[in-house]
Amino acid sequence: PISARRLEEAMTAMGPIFLAAVEATEEAIVNALVAAETMTGINGATVHELPHDRLQAALRKYGRLKPPQ
């Protein structure tokens, strides 16, 4: 696995267009996680929503939560 620091260094070296693509992808993933709702699918399999506080805690733990501006 690659560390967040090494990934950031690689993104910086590859230029602003690559960085914008990475940030847009990350934002889309976070938005999908926040928008998810508990649902039940085939054979009664239930997938629960991710509580926002747990998502924020995970993002904070790995240095991916930016403070509000």
MDTraj code that builds the backbone (N, CA, C; nanometers):
import mdtraj as md
import numpy as np

residues = "PRO ILE SER ALA ARG ARG LEU GLU GLU ALA MET THR ALA MET GLY PRO ILE PHE LEU ALA ALA VAL GLU ALA THR GLU GLU ALA ILE VAL ASN ALA LEU VAL ALA ALA GLU THR MET THR GLY ILE ASN GLY ALA THR VAL HIS GLU LEU PRO HIS ASP ARG LEU GLN ALA ALA LEU ARG LYS TYR GLY ARG LEU LYS PRO PRO GLN".split()
xyz = np.array([
    [0.0828, -0.1196, 0.0000],
    [0.0000, 0.0000, 0.0000],
    [0.0869, 0.1254, 0.0000],
    [0.0348, 0.2284, -0.0587],
    [0.1070, 0.3551, -0.0658],
    [0.0545, 0.4499, 0.0412],
    [0.1437, 0.5214, 0.1055],
    [0.1015, 0.6143, 0.2104],
    [0.0402, 0.7386, 0.1467],
    [-0.0415, 0.8080, 0.2240],
    [-0.1040, 0.9309, 0.1746],
    [0.0029, 1.0330, 0.1378],
    [0.1092, 1.0371, 0.2143],
    [0.2172, 1.1332, 0.1869],
    [0.2844, 1.1036, 0.0534],
    [0.3149, 0.9771, 0.0288],
    [0.3794, 0.9410, -0.0982],
    [0.2862, 0.9643, -0.2151],
    [0.1566, 0.9371, -0.1951],
    [0.0593, 0.9621, -0.3007],
    [0.0539, 1.1107, -0.3326],
    [0.0541, 1.1929, -0.2290],
    [0.0508, 1.3378, -0.2499],
    [0.1767, 1.3854, -0.3227],
    [0.2920, 1.3305, -0.2877],
    [0.4160, 1.3666, -0.3565],
    [0.4087, 1.3277, -0.5040],
    [0.3554, 1.2105, -0.5319],
    [0.3422, 1.1656, -0.6706],
    [0.2458, 1.2553, -0.7475],
    [0.1348, 1.2921, -0.6834],
    [0.0370, 1.3784, -0.7494],
    [0.0988, 1.5140, -0.7815],
    [0.1772, 1.5676, -0.6892],
    [0.2416, 1.6972, -0.7102],
    [0.3366, 1.6899, -0.8289],
    [0.4109, 1.5822, -0.8378],
    [0.5060, 1.5656, -0.9468],
    [0.4366, 1.5497, -1.0816],
    [0.3148, 1.4967, -1.0837],
    [0.2457, 1.4701, -1.2098],
    [0.1672, 1.5893, -1.2619],
    [0.1546, 1.6946, -1.1827],
    [0.0940, 1.8152, -1.2346],
    [-0.0466, 1.8417, -1.1864],
    [-0.0908, 1.9634, -1.2125],
    [-0.2201, 2.0083, -1.1612],
    [-0.3409, 1.9377, -1.2226],
    [-0.3317, 1.8938, -1.3465],
    [-0.4465, 1.8254, -1.4077],
    [-0.4687, 1.6906, -1.3401],
    [-0.3617, 1.6166, -1.3157],
    [-0.3733, 1.4889, -1.2460],
    [-0.4260, 1.5100, -1.1049],
    [-0.3756, 1.6111, -1.0364],
    [-0.4204, 1.6419, -0.9011],
    [-0.5701, 1.6738, -0.8999],
    [-0.6165, 1.7510, -0.9967],
    [-0.7593, 1.7838, -1.0052],
    [-0.8433, 1.6582, -1.0261],
    [-0.7951, 1.5659, -1.1090],
    [-0.8686, 1.4414, -1.1332],
    [-0.8755, 1.3570, -1.0064],
    [-0.7658, 1.3488, -0.9332],
    [-0.7633, 1.2719, -0.8084],
    [-0.8578, 1.3337, -0.7060],
    [-0.8537, 1.4662, -0.6911],
    [-0.9401, 1.5331, -0.5936],
    [-1.0877, 1.5186, -0.6301],
    [-1.1200, 1.5273, -0.7594],
    [-1.2588, 1.5107, -0.8028],
    [-1.3077, 1.3686, -0.7757],
    [-1.2216, 1.2707, -0.7983],
    [-1.2579, 1.1317, -0.7713],
    [-1.2792, 1.1095, -0.6225],
    [-1.1895, 1.1626, -0.5412],
    [-1.2038, 1.1492, -0.3963],
    [-1.3343, 1.2139, -0.3488],
    [-1.3655, 1.3311, -0.3997],
    [-1.4885, 1.4012, -0.3620],
    [-1.6116, 1.3203, -0.4023],
    [-1.6087, 1.2599, -0.5206],
    [-1.7217, 1.1786, -0.5663],
    [-1.7425, 1.0576, -0.4759],
    [-1.6344, 0.9953, -0.4327],
    [-1.6449, 0.8795, -0.3434],
    [-1.7036, 0.9210, -0.2095],
    [-1.6544, 1.0307, -0.1528],
    [-1.7067, 1.0784, -0.0244],
    [-1.8544, 1.1147, -0.0376],
    [-1.8920, 1.1822, -0.1462],
    [-2.0326, 1.2172, -0.1674],
    [-2.1205, 1.0926, -0.1751],
    [-2.0728, 0.9892, -0.2430],
    [-2.1499, 0.8654, -0.2528],
    [-2.1647, 0.7994, -0.1161],
    [-2.0597, 0.8016, -0.0359],
    [-2.0671, 0.7430, 0.0980],
    [-2.1661, 0.8180, 0.1858],
    [-2.1666, 0.9507, 0.1757],
    [-2.2559, 1.0323, 0.2579],
    [-2.4011, 1.0161, 0.2127],
    [-2.4235, 1.0004, 0.0832],
    [-2.5596, 0.9920, 0.0296],
    [-2.6216, 0.8530, 0.0465],
    [-2.5411, 0.7538, 0.0766],
    [-2.5909, 0.6163, 0.0853],
    [-2.6943, 0.6013, 0.1962],
    [-2.7926, 0.5173, 0.1698],
    [-2.8962, 0.4860, 0.2684],
    [-2.8993, 0.3351, 0.2897],
    [-2.9490, 0.2944, 0.4053],
    [-2.9648, 0.1516, 0.4314],
    [-3.0605, 0.0939, 0.3282],
    [-3.0242, -0.0213, 0.2733],
    [-3.1113, -0.0848, 0.1742],
    [-3.1048, -0.2363, 0.1867],
    [-3.2126, -0.2997, 0.1469],
    [-3.2197, -0.4452, 0.1462],
    [-3.2340, -0.4906, 0.0023],
    [-3.1509, -0.5857, -0.0364],
    [-3.1496, -0.6322, -0.1744],
    [-3.1900, -0.7775, -0.1861],
    [-3.1332, -0.8426, -0.2830],
    [-3.1680, -0.9803, -0.3159],
    [-3.1403, -1.0728, -0.1972],
    [-3.2265, -1.1695, -0.1794],
    [-3.2162, -1.2682, -0.0717],
    [-3.2143, -1.2045, 0.0670],
    [-3.2719, -1.0850, 0.0784],
    [-3.2819, -1.0185, 0.2078],
    [-3.1522, -0.9607, 0.2603],
    [-3.0509, -0.9521, 0.1755],
    [-2.9223, -0.8960, 0.2184],
    [-2.9386, -0.7467, 0.2449],
    [-2.9033, -0.7035, 0.3648],
    [-2.9159, -0.5633, 0.4025],
    [-2.7783, -0.4997, 0.4143],
    [-2.7646, -0.3833, 0.3549],
    [-2.6422, -0.3038, 0.3644],
    [-2.6806, -0.1744, 0.4332],
    [-2.6114, -0.1421, 0.5415],
    [-2.6473, -0.0256, 0.6218],
    [-2.5723, 0.0986, 0.5759],
    [-2.6392, 0.2119, 0.5951],
    [-2.5742, 0.3391, 0.5634],
    [-2.4536, 0.3597, 0.6537],
    [-2.3616, 0.4420, 0.6092],
    [-2.2431, 0.4741, 0.6877],
    [-2.2721, 0.6010, 0.7665],
    [-2.2738, 0.5928, 0.8994],
    [-2.2997, 0.7135, 0.9785],
    [-2.1947, 0.8214, 0.9496],
    [-2.2402, 0.9446, 0.9334],
    [-2.1506, 1.0539, 0.8962],
    [-2.0378, 1.0730, 0.9963],
    [-2.0680, 1.0552, 1.1252],
    [-1.9631, 1.0750, 1.2253],
    [-1.8520, 0.9711, 1.2115],
    [-1.8877, 0.8482, 1.1723],
    [-1.7848, 0.7444, 1.1526],
    [-1.7007, 0.7737, 1.0289],
    [-1.7651, 0.8240, 0.9233],
    [-1.6908, 0.8612, 0.8032],
    [-1.5943, 0.9754, 0.8348],
    [-1.6422, 1.0764, 0.9062],
    [-1.5559, 1.1884, 0.9434],
    [-1.4390, 1.1411, 1.0301],
    [-1.4660, 1.0508, 1.1231],
    [-1.3595, 0.9988, 1.2094],
    [-1.2539, 0.9254, 1.1271],
    [-1.2975, 0.8450, 1.0300],
    [-1.2029, 0.7717, 0.9456],
    [-1.1212, 0.8682, 0.8597],
    [-1.1870, 0.9679, 0.8021],
    [-1.1153, 1.0658, 0.7207],
    [-1.0167, 1.1459, 0.8057],
    [-1.0578, 1.1822, 0.9248],
    [-0.9704, 1.2572, 1.0160],
    [-0.8493, 1.1713, 1.0556],
    [-0.8739, 1.0441, 1.0860],
    [-0.7672, 0.9529, 1.1294],
    [-0.6548, 0.9439, 1.0260],
    [-0.6920, 0.9454, 0.8981],
    [-0.5927, 0.9303, 0.7925],
    [-0.5562, 1.0629, 0.7253],
    [-0.5903, 1.1744, 0.7917],
    [-0.5494, 1.3051, 0.7419],
    [-0.6175, 1.3485, 0.6139],
    [-0.7383, 1.2982, 0.5888],
    [-0.8076, 1.3309, 0.4642],
    [-0.9245, 1.4268, 0.4845],
    [-0.9481, 1.4703, 0.6074],
    [-1.0582, 1.5626, 0.6350],
    [-1.0011, 1.7027, 0.6479],
    [-1.0388, 1.7879, 0.5552],
    [-0.9899, 1.9255, 0.5579],
    [-1.0838, 2.0099, 0.6426],
    [-1.0291, 2.1024, 0.7225],
    [-1.1159, 2.1879, 0.8040],
    [-1.1990, 2.2796, 0.7148],
    [-1.3191, 2.3188, 0.7601],
    [-1.4024, 2.4092, 0.6796],
    [-1.3299, 2.5411, 0.6558],
    [-1.3549, 2.5992, 0.5398],
    [-1.2880, 2.7260, 0.5058],
    [-1.3826, 2.8421, 0.5197],
])
top = md.Topology()
chain = top.add_chain()
for i, resn in enumerate(residues, 1):
    res = top.add_residue(resn, chain, resSeq=i)
    for name in ("N", "CA", "C"):
        top.add_atom(name, md.element.get_by_symbol(name[0]), res)
traj = md.Trajectory(xyz[None], top)
